[in-house]
Amino acid sequence: MNGQFDAIHFVGKASPIPLFFQFARFEQYFKEPAMKRYFEAAGQPKEIRWYDTGHDLNDIQCLLDRAAFLEKQIGLRRVAPLISKKF
């Protein structure tokens, strides 16, 4: 019923905005082929990372990679030094 609103129909229109896809290898809601189709539907520029975690992407590397992407794209303040102080 909501298929017409599925993001796969719109992700290709994001270009030239850079997209960063983060996917979980132990995803319980989506199969890997569906995640790959979503990535392929996006235009350039884009990048993809896979993590050995579940749907919540609760691995610290996910946060660090996302922060690094946002540092590069929008000048977000560096997050890594803040995190390393806590661990």
Secondary structure, DSSP 8 states (H G I E B T S, - for coil): --GGG-GGGTGGGGTTS-EEEEEEEE-SSS-HHHHHHHHHHS-SSEEEEEEEEETT--SHHHHHHHHHHHHHHH-----HHHHHHH-
